[in-house]
Amino acid sequence: MQSRFFGLGIAKGMALTLKHLFRRPITTQYPEERLSTSRRIRGNELIWNQVKCTGCATCAKSCPQGAIEIVTLRGEENKYIVEKFGVDSGYCIFCGLCVEACPYDALYLSYDYELARYRRRELVKDKEALLASPSKRVSGYYQPEIEQTLPRQTLLLDREKEERE
Amino acid sequence: MAVKTELKLKTEPFVLNIGPVHPSTHGVFRMRATLDGEVLIDLEPVFGYLHRGIEKLAEGRTYTQVIPLTDRLDYLASMSNNLAYVMAVEKLAGITVPERAEYLRVIMAELQRIASHLIAVGAFLNDCGAFMTPILYMIREREKILDLLEMVSGQRLTYNYMRVGGVSQDIPGEFLPALRKFVQRMPSYIDEYDQLLAENEILLARSKGVGILPKDMAINASASGPVLRASGVKWDIRKADPYSVYDRFQFDIPTGSVGDCYDRYRVRVQEMRQSVRIIKQVMEGLPEGEVKAEVAHFLRLPVGETYAHIESPRGELGFYLVSDNSIAPYRLHIRAPSLINLTALRDMTLGWKVADVIIIFGSIDINMGEVDR
């Protein structure tokens, strides 16, 4: 490995860095330019489907952080009425175990990211705040049908020039 | 006539605290270095700043809920941690994993090994004084791996991908073409690192013969992973005690000869090439089928204890699990390779100068999330 002339190794390295000086940058200017994330991204807070939910509380039992609160009442025909359903996003670690555990596909993760809030209390979401709305996009995590409809993830592999193959 | 007098200087040992917050300590780690002039005469590692009590937290969670915790042990190699933990649970429960899941696990573990070694080598060169240039080349390649792992798991750092009995989801359709592209290009990236660094005189002068860990001392210190292999011991759990489906693939164990910092660096670079070779073979033989076995939601393991170990990027990562037939582990102990490799630090650094201590420490490649857990 030792080169014959002292400094040859450094010169070789410099030649490489020089080559990179003349290629286009691969960085993007984040808030203005946005790349598509993974279709299975586990972003932001949960999205809850009130119609599908039966109040079985499997999500609350599967949460490792105990961030999901659910209170149910006994309704007609042995059905449960979900009186209270809330998630403290401040405790949530976005592991997605609740979405996996839900037997009725009533819980989704959000496709959006950027969860920063000015107040701690804004992270605590109640029943109304968790409902699906047009402004919230649903992630394809554990939802193969939704996954197909989302935009394709941008890969650094594709953005780089195809000179290496 | 001038009288020659010999100047007698009295020196006192000087205690220097390197860390706990210092760019060269790779986390919150403190080295209490006792110096004689610039030469190190004693070193005491002080750790525990990042202690989160993960082993205790695991006792209050179900077997599935522990998986996100293991992500946070060695946060540069979450997939490997996931794998070692679920293997321990499967071993005690007697669950057989579907073939396709085993292959996917090997792909993820090897991608993770490349990503982790890239950071290890980059950070080591940063410590050597090659400030930021090599590490940025390596972070660029790591980004490509993170893209791939994000595609399958939905997260960039804490993947939470492995499950007891398989993996959480099958890979999406665009994963294999992207992986093929990556595997084709990766060798040329490694050539690029070699062109940049392998013959660099400054790197050779800084790391050749520095911080030698002899073979017998490495074995006595129970070191594992690249640290042990750089000392010339051909010991890799993937070959010594094959787990998952590693016995089906051809790969070599790169070893060093001297056990100095340069050998540890070379071993890691060569291991990346071997990992690429393994991924190529796995892609060829990837079978179709299920990716997760049927496992009860609140799993109860039979009373007993087990130990499962894998070759993580840093060495032998083992999970010791004791069950009392409840839904949570009775005791979970983690054999963290970083912590055990760190015990050899004092022997490696004695007699070297402060600047060398920094690069010797960098060449061990520890991860504080795992040392303190």
Boltz contact constraints between the chains, C-beta under 6 A:
constraints:
  - contact:
      token1: [A, 1]
      token2: [B, 198]
      max_distance: 6.0
  - contact:
      token1: [A, 1]
      token2: [B, 199]
      max_distance: 6.0
  - contact:
      token1: [A, 3]
      token2: [B, 199]
      max_distance: 6.0
  - contact:
      token1: [A, 6]
      token2: [B, 201]
      max_distance: 6.0
  - contact:
      token1: [A, 9]
      token2: [B, 199]
      max_distance: 6.0
  - contact:
      token1: [A, 9]
      token2: [B, 200]
      max_distance: 6.0
  - contact:
      token1: [A, 9]
      token2: [B, 201]
      max_distance: 6.0
  - contact:
      token1: [A, 10]
      token2: [B, 200]
      max_distance: 6.0
  - contact:
      token1: [A, 12]
      token2: [B, 195]
      max_distance: 6.0
  - contact:
      token1: [A, 13]
      token2: [B, 196]
      max_distance: 6.0
  - contact:
      token1: [A, 13]
      token2: [B, 200]
      max_distance: 6.0
  - contact:
      token1: [A, 16]
      token2: [B, 195]
      max_distance: 6.0
  - contact:
      token1: [A, 16]
      token2: [B, 196]
      max_distance: 6.0
  - contact:
      token1: [A, 38]
      token2: [B, 150]
      max_distance: 6.0
  - contact:
      token1: [A, 38]
      token2: [B, 151]
      max_distance: 6.0
  - contact:
      token1: [A, 38]
      token2: [B, 154]
      max_distance: 6.0
  - contact:
      token1: [A, 40]
      token2: [B, 154]
      max_distance: 6.0
  - contact:
      token1: [A, 41]
      token2: [B, 154]
      max_distance: 6.0
  - contact:
      token1: [A, 42]
      token2: [B, 154]
      max_distance: 6.0
  - contact:
      token1: [A, 42]
      token2: [B, 155]
      max_distance: 6.0
  - contact:
      token1: [A, 64]
      token2: [B, 61]
      max_distance: 6.0
  - contact:
      token1: [A, 64]
      token2: [B, 65]
      max_distance: 6.0
  - contact:
      token1: [A, 64]
      token2: [B, 68]
      max_distance: 6.0
  - contact:
      token1: [A, 93]
      token2: [B, 68]
      max_distance: 6.0
  - contact:
      token1: [A, 95]
      token2: [B, 68]
      max_distance: 6.0
  - contact:
      token1: [A, 95]
      token2: [B, 160]
      max_distance: 6.0
  - contact:
      token1: [A, 141]
      token2: [B, 154]
      max_distance: 6.0
  - contact:
      token1: [A, 153]
      token2: [B, 151]
      max_distance: 6.0
  - contact:
      token1: [A, 155]
      token2: [B, 147]
      max_distance: 6.0
  - contact:
      token1: [A, 155]
      token2: [B, 178]
      max_distance: 6.0
  - contact:
      token1: [A, 156]
      token2: [B, 143]
      max_distance: 6.0
  - contact:
      token1: [A, 156]
      token2: [B, 144]
      max_distance: 6.0
  - contact:
      token1: [A, 156]
      token2: [B, 147]
      max_distance: 6.0
  - contact:
      token1: [A, 157]
      token2: [B, 144]
      max_distance: 6.0
  - contact:
      token1: [A, 157]
      token2: [B, 178]
      max_distance: 6.0
  - contact:
      token1: [A, 157]
      token2: [B, 181]
      max_distance: 6.0
  - contact:
      token1: [A, 157]
      token2: [B, 182]
      max_distance: 6.0
  - contact:
      token1: [A, 164]
      token2: [B, 185]
      max_distance: 6.0
  - contact:
      token1: [A, 164]
      token2: [B, 188]
      max_distance: 6.0
  - contact:
      token1: [A, 165]
      token2: [B, 184]
      max_distance: 6.0
